Amino acid sequence: MRGRSQRLAPRSWVRLPARTARLRLTLVYGGLFLACGAGLLTITYLLSEQAIDHGSAVRAPASSGVRSLVPVHPVEPVPGSQAAASLAATDRAVTRQLAAQRASDLHHLLVSSGIALALVVVLAILLGWYVAGRVLAPVRTITATARRISANNLDERLTLDGADEEFKQLGDTLDDLFARLETAFEAQRHFVANASHELQTPIAWEQTVLQVTLADPNATSAALRESCEKVLAASKQQQGLVEGLLTMATSERGLDHVEPIDLAAVADAALLAARAEAERRKIEITAATKPAPINGHPALIERLITNLIDNAVRYNSPGGDVQVQTTTTPNGHAQLIVSNTGPEIPETDIQRLFEPFQRLKTSRTNGRSGHGLGLSIVTAIATAHHAQLTAQPQPDGGLRVSVEFPAA
């Protein structure tokens, strides 16, 4: 065991600090201060060196004042004489003394400045660590709150205090994002609940019909046939719901294919298919279709126009009318307008009608045909084509829906 333990790698007890933004900012502060201090120290050293040299040059004549300590002669010492040698020796001694003093002064200045710089750099690093922590405090708050927020508590917000600075703007932006996510999650929950209910109802009804029919030992072929027709009708209803959900999901995912389309041609085809139902309901259809070219997905555009016309025919008053118009606006946009007569629609209910599984005066689809997906599919397709959709209630009842597409 001893030999085995000796073969193990030595354990490191030195833990390096995490490379956080606070540490990086502190090192940046300390590095910048060190660079500025070193530059200032260099400039001070050079200026001091020049000042000392200048002082030595000024004191150089004073060195000849040493000569005043020597007996002054009215004439210069004769070269090679003892007086000249003594004067030269004195000058050399003074020069060496000044050089030594200069070197000592510069060394003392350099050492003192280096120690002062080291102490100030340490102080700057400590202050930088403190300041960086204070500056990054909102980031830690944002991080901690964002980690707590999940799909179950999207109602929690950051609500940062302070002036309108960068971190406050970031917090407000994240709060807006959380609000949109909360709305999206809530809409998804309602959508899933409503879709589950709409699918569960016909399935339960099918099971009831089949159970009642099978429980009757004397059921005739006609009764069995009638039950099968009922189940087939419910199956078609489920198929229509699934197709509507798939269309909405496809349009919300985005367009994978676009091509030139004329809204007038698609509207004429949709009107031709809707005339039989309109005649059965005694609804008069008026069309004013002019060429309106766009770039779009053919199947989705056909579904959009078909849903608007079917909705205008289905939710109409007996003997009412439907008006369909396609045109090109002065700015080159293609516009589709579908309006109909019918019951009065409160202004507050307009937005709700374009949500999934919603109808006028009801929060969920009821016994009437359809699933309440028609206008929500229209909204999804218009959004996928970057079209502007507006809906307004008619003064005498009914609805006017306008879809304006970008220029082709």
Beta strands, then each sheet from edge to edge (+ up, - down):
strand 1: 259-262
strand 2: 284-289
strand 3: 293-296
strand 4: 321-328
strand 5: 334-340
strand 6: 388-393
strand 7: 399-405
sheet 1: 1+ 3-
sheet 2: 2+ 4+ 5- 7+ 6-
end
